[in-house]
């Protein structure tokens, strides 16, 4: 790895940690006492292994790909949300090539029962918007929502506009940060 690439990784590691901390500090008191926010690391990926064969799972992402994601996208943002020692949600995204918008490419909540299920997306969105602000992005995108139910759910978080797929690019929701 070139020194300049390593420098970018380290600089954005600081932004990632800061965004998670600011997002955590912004949580309501009842969530702060119950949840922790971290990156996607070996602990998160080990905990994810329990999700793989759960029938309630809505997507079939193998989160193992996230191990190398920041190598290809050193400005990417990753988030894991924990309730005690139980992984509750993970999300992963990166800025657009011009850096003006932050993409939320993957987001998943633990299948089955989750005490704070209704809060997981809001927490991810808060962390991504915080990171977007720190790196100078002006908009946030939710890339390629899986179905219209999710589109309505994401839009219920206010201010999102659905952009149709165009020239081979997937549809996405967008709003100002």
Beta strands, then each sheet from edge to edge (+ up, - down):
strand 1: 35-38
strand 2: 77-83
strand 3: 86-95
strand 4: 101-109
strand 5: 139-143
strand 6: 161-163
strand 7: 172-176
sheet 1: 1+ 2- 3+ 4- 5- 7+ 6-
end
